[in-house]
């Protein structure tokens, strides 16, 4: 009887709980607190936080592949078969724990997909199966489907009217993407100085955080640096949620009270024909020059075309509501599956969070400075506050621009003017992602 009790205890999560797993469970609870109590991006942080808790339940292996689970728990005979599949030599004198460590390192390293599949086949033949969250990640993110469907939903909810009514704001959205490339250089520089150890692909994936576009960050990191996906996604959505706290001090520091009081003229009406032609023209022009941007921009423009055409209202409504909500659930849980303690709790994670903040701040500042520059050559003044909306946090950044503007001039409503650079920022981040994937993917 006592043996059975001991067996139950040794196999329990409490007995096998490590300090890192306990910390990550607390991180998951913190994300849930921020989402539920503080209302910070609850649609994403609730499933991400919950997924992070599930991923760190000891011995459950919910976020692990069959091979990873076997490496952690299998008997020596199966470990030897997996080593053969991975073309790895195990030291007979090393002991079983050394074997497990060697196999785990190889599986987490940069090895060919064919070897990973072979190891998974051996593990599944030995009775192990992929974890639930691992399956979600494989279907939703590794395939690239979820971020693209989210982008289609965002397109269906986007009104290009403010951008078409004031095309100059396209430059503000473009300027705000400078944060992406500045952060890429910053990550490379930190690696060159020995502070961090980021490859060029990882630096590019981190840089996309500067666009403040969650789906784009996830899509690019899943291609260029899947091992950093959890930290990049958490940083991206956290800074999107913190837009009302991060942007106002930068906006006020770079503008005078007089500039914040600038009143912009009412936008002209935009015809239905313009709204239908624009997504088609945008797609064709961009894709002809940069085919790697086709997946993100294609789904974005398709979603917008469904909205503006007016002939597929059922499809547009489904895309804007039911479909995007369903995909968001699995996207969030899949991102949460990457918050595994031994991968997330690293010095590199702090570097990612710091670089993400710098990227976001630079993007905000560049949009404002571009608006100030345009005012020196334009007869029709632009309130520099709308330049901060050039980051892709739709529509949060536009609301912040409007709020700060109203504080300086209670009769100055900038929301619709700010939506122009806000939408342009979405386009800009997709183009920047295409450039990164073109050169590094």
Secondary structure by P-SEA (a helix, b strand, c coil): caaaaaaaaaacccccccaaaaaaaaaaaaaaaaaaccccccccaaaaaaaaaaaacccccccccaaaaaaacccaaaaaaaaaaacccccccccaaaaaaaaaaaaaccccaaaaaaaaaaaaaacccccaaaaaaaaccccccaaaaaaaaaaaacccccccccccaaaaaaaaaaaaaaaaaaaaaaaaaccccccaaaaaaaaacccccaaaaaaaaacccccaaaaaaaaaaaaaaacccccaaaaaaacccccccccccccccccaaaaaaaaaaaaaaaaaacccaaaaaaaaaaaaaaaaacccaaaaaaaacaaaaaaaaaaaaaaaaaccccccccaaaaaaaaaaaaaaaaaaaaaaaaaaaaaaccccccccccccccccccaaaaaaaaaaaaaacccccaaaaaaaaaaaaaaaaaaaaaaaaaccc
